[in-house]
Amino acid sequence: MAEKSSKKTDSDKPVYHRLVVKLGTSLLTGSTDHLNDETISGLVSQVARLHGQGLEMLIVSSGAIAAGRHKLGLNKERRGIPFKQVLASVGQGQLMNIYDQLFSRHGITVAQALLTRSDITDRAGYLNARNTLLALLELKVVCIVNENDVVSVDEIQEASFGDNDNLSAMVANLVDADLLLILSDIAGLYTADPHRNPDARLIPRVDRLDSEIERLVMGTSGSLGTGGMATKIEAARLAISSGVAVVIADGREPDIILRLAAGEETGTLFPPAASKLESRQRWMMSGLSTRGKLIVDPGAATALRKQSRSLLAAGITQTEGRFQRGDIVDILDTDGSRLGCGITNYSSDDISAIRGVHSNKIAATLGYDYGSEVIHRNNLVIL
């Protein structure tokens, strides 16, 4: 792991064209119990400046619950999912009103997109959301995206999007962004918790999201929002697998969005793990429709990674979850690292029966077969 780098580019010109900027609750509130107008104004000004230079900008914004709580004059003692949904309902309008007023000063029109996981789980919903967001970009509209907390409890329960971190990665996936900026009140990924360990060092670049990185983020969490470093790493994993670069950085730093758009090395960079994927592959890699996992042996992993082979039953060592023929499943190696995903020709029960079996024995084992491949190479996406 390297020490922090503060290298700047020779030019202030943007090196990316389409950016998704995720703004966390702690950043927008300044760690208080209400939205900080000065902070939001500064962030909006940076986005507006890049917009004026011809860049395509989307914002994934947290802060609705905090805005609703402040508007109603309530403290944080009252809890419960329905109550938080009430706060989100009140606060969403407050949040959008702030963005509308601030962007209007720069002559920029904003739109709102409220998404739930179910909206984009199926292929048709995914494409509909993608088409809408791309149309807004074409019209030079800055879209403010948030999860629809009024009908979805996933983000509030910390079970899915996680303070919009994973939602921001999904949006980057949807629109084929060049860069995802995850901005909060922490400078990036550290070797230890910087709030507890004075010797913690910032990691400027992560080329591989392996078990060592996962151990670093276990147990970290935010104070006001639902997303900690763990959800940011999850989001980075999704985005880089779709060919999107990710930077986790401190949104309080001066002109941080402008500097990162120009390629300055600050925060923690996660370079893309794959080239740009076409829409069907991005949908498969999103994980929204994943129903289970297949663990494969080293030989199968090599065949998938380096030889573009189909996945055969002989190379499968284990199944996780219950799924049916035609479902999307993740493929992992024996270390638990994700190799990719694919559309399976067999159910989890079938694969449990034929795993490790040669393809010519599938029919004898099951009494039927749907082909020699568990996942055909045409239905595979490998990282």
N, C-alpha and C positions, 0 to 999 in steps of 0.2 A: 504494500500500500504506500502510495506516494504522499509527500507533504503537500500542503495547500499551494496552488499555483495562482498567481495574480497577473499572468501574462495577458496583454491586451493586443488586439489586432492593430495593423497599421492604418486601418480605415474605420471610420464610424458608419460606413454604409452597411446596411443589413446584408447578411449572407444567407438568410432564410426568406422564404416568400409567404408561406402559410403557417401561422402560429396559433396555438391554443394556449391561453394563459389561465391557469387555475389559481384563484385567490382564496386562501384559507380564512377561516373564521378568526383565528388569533391575529392574523395580519390585519384584517379589516376592522377589528375592534381595538387593536392596540392592546390586547389582553385586558380590556375593560369589559363592562357588561353592555356596551352599546357600540354601534358603528362609528368609526372615526372619520368624519367628513374630510379632514385634511389629508389623511392617508389615501382614501379612495380617490380624491381629486388628483393627487399626484400620480397615482397609477393610471387613472383615466387619461391624463395628459400624455403619458408615455405611449399608451395604446393609440391615442389620437394622432400623435406625431408619426408613428409608423404607418398608420392608416393613410395619412396624407402623403406618405412616400410610396404608396401603391401596394403595401403589404396587405394580405388578407388576415384579419384578426377575429378570433372568437374568444369569449371569456366564459369560463366556468366558475361561477361565484357561489361561495358559501355565505353565511351570515343572515339568512332569512329568520331563523329561530331567534337569534340574538336581537335582530331588529324588532321582531314581534314582542319579545319580552320587554324591551325598553319602551315600546309604544304603549303597551298596556300597564306599564309601571309595576311589573311583577318581579319578585326575586327568584332565585334559582332553587328555592326549597321545594316548590311544587313540581312533581315529576309525573311520569307516565306517558305512554305513547300517544293516546288521544289528545292530551294537553299539549304536547309538543307539536302535534299536527295543527292545533288551533294557533299556536305561536307562528308556525310556518305560514299558515293562511294569512294572518295579519301582516307578518313581516315581509312576505314576498312582494306585496304591493309597495311597501316602504322602500325595499331594496331597489326595485325597478324604477321607482320615482327618482331616487338619487342618481342612478345611472343615466336616466333619461335627461335630467337637468344638466348633469355634468358633460355628457357627450354633446348636448345641444349647443353648448358654448363653443364647440369646435365645428359646428355645422354637420354633425354626424347623426344619422338615424339609428336607433337601436331596436332590436326585437327581442322577444322572450321565447325561450323554448323550455318547457317543463317535460322531462322524460322520466319514465320508470323503466325498470329492468325488463318488464314484460313487453314494453313497447318495441324493444329491439331484439327480443329473444328469437323471434321467427324471422325468416329471410325477408318476407314482404315488409314487415315493420322496420327492419334494418334499412332496407332500400328507401322506404318512404322518408325516414328520418334523414338519411344521407342526402336525398334529393332536395329536401327542404333547406337543409343547412348550406348546401352548395349553391342553391338559388339565392339565398340571402347574401352569400359572399359575392356572387356575381353582381348583385345590386348594390354592392358597397355598404351593406348594412352590417353593423356590429351586433352579433347575436349574443345575448346573455343567457347561458344555459344553467339550469339547476335541476336537481331531482324533484319530482312532484311529491313532496312530503305529505301533502294533504291526502293522497290516496295510496302512497307507498310508504311502508314502515321500514324498508330494508336499510336505508341510510341512517335513520334515527336509531335503529337497533344495532348498528355497526355490523350488520350481517352481509352487506353487499358493497355499495359504492364507497362507503367510509369517508364521510366529510367531503364527498365529491372527488376524491383523488382518483378512484377507479372510473368514475363517470368522465373525468377529464381525459383519461386514457381512451375511453370508449369513443368520445367525441373526436379525439385525434385520429383514432382508427376509422371512424365514419367518414371523415373528410380528407383522409390521406394527407395529414399535416406534415410539415417538414420538421417542426420543433414543438415540443410540449414543455412549457415552463410551469413547474409546480412551486408556487411561491407561498411561503409561510413566515414564521418568525424564527426560523432556524436556518443556518447557512448551508446546510447540506447534510450528507451522511458522514458521521464521525466514527472513529475507531472505538469510541465508548460514549456514554451519555455525557455531553459537555456540561450539563447542569450539575452533575455529581462528580465528575472526574476532571480535574484541572489539566491532566496530561492528555486528554482526548485530542486527537488530530483530525482535521478535515480530510476526507478522501476526495481528491479532485476529479477522479475518473474511475468508473467501474466498467470494465470490459466484459465481465461475465457475472451474472447473478447466480452464484453458487451457494452451497450450504454455509460457507464461511460468512458471506454477506447476510444471509438469513439469520445467523446466530447473533450478528451485531444488532439487529433491529428487534429482536424478541423482547417484549415487555415494555417497549416505548409507547407513549401515547401523548396526545395533546390535552390541554386543559379545557378550553371552551368547545372545541370542535370534537367530532367523533373520529377524526383521522389522525393517527400518529405516524411515525416513520415506517411502520410495518405496511400500512396501506399505501404509502408513497412508493415503496419498493414493489408492491403488487402492481400498482399502476404503471411503474416504469417497465416491469416485465411485459405487460400487455402491449404497451406502446412500442417498445423496441422490437418486439416480435413482429410488429406490423410495418417496420421500416421507418419508425419515427424516432428522432433523437429526443432525449429527455434531459432537462436540467432541474435539479432541486436546489433552490437558492433562497436567500433572505430577501423578501420583498420590501424590507425597510431600507435597504441600501439605496443610495441616490442613483436614479436613472438605471435601475437594475434591468428593466425590460429592454431598454434601448441598448445597453451594453451587451446583454446576452444575444439579442437579435443580430448584433454586429459581430458576434463570434468571440466575445471576450471570455476567457477561461476563469470563471468564478463559480462558486457553488460546487455541486457534484454533477458531472456529465455522465450520462449513460448513452453511448453511441448505439446506433441501430444494430440489431443483431441479424437483420435480414434486409434484403433489398425491398423496394416497394412491391407490395403484393396487390394483385387484382382484387376486385371487390369480393368475390366469392371466398377467396382465401382469407381475406381480412375478417370476414364474418365468422369463418370457421375458427380462426385464431383468437377471436374475441373472448371465447370461453363462456359466452352467455348461454349457448345451447349445449354445452358439454354435459354429458350424462354419466360419465364414468372414466376409468383409467385402465390402461394396459401397461404392464411392466414387461420389458423385453430383455433378453440376455445380450451380452456384449456383441456376439456375432450378428444378431438382428439389428442392434444399434448401429454397427458399422455399415451394414448393408443399406440401411435407411439413409444414413448421413452421407455416405461417400459413393454409393452405387445406384442411388435412385431406384431401389427395389421396392416391390410391394411387401406388405407385412404378412408373413405366413404364420400359421398356428404353431409351427415347430419352434419359433423364436420367442413365443410368449411364455412367461414364467408365472404371471399372476394377473388377476383382474380385481378391480375395486369398483364398487357401486353396482347398481342394477340398470341395465339399458337394453334396448331392443335393436333389432336389425334396422339399419338406416339412421341410427343416432350418431352424434359426434362424440368421440372419446379422445382424451389426451393420451399421448404415448410417452412413457418415462423410461429412462435407463435404470440400471440396478442401483445407482446412487441417488435416485429420486429426481434427477434433472429432467426437465421437459424437453423431449426431442421434437415434438410437434403435435399434430392431431390429425384425425381423419374420420371418414364416415365408414362405420363398420358394416360388414356383410352378415355378421352373426350377433346374436344376443349374448348377454353376459353369461347366461346359463349354458349356452352352446359353447362359448369359448372356454368356460371352466372345464368342460368335458373334453375339449380337443386341444387344449394348450399343451405344447410340447410334442404333439402328434404330427407325423408327416402328412402332407396334403393329400396323398393318395389313400389315406386311411380315414378321412373325415366322414365319408358316406357310410362306411362300415361302423364307425363309432356312433354317429347320430341317427343313422337310418335315412339320411337325406344330406344334400349339400347345396350350398349356394355359390360354389366356385372354390378354387384352390386358395384364393387370397382372403385373409380375414379383412384386410383393407387394401384395396387396389391402389397402385401408385398414382392413378389419376384422381383419387379421392384423398390424397395425403398432402399435408403441408408440413414440411420439415424446416426447422429453424437453422 
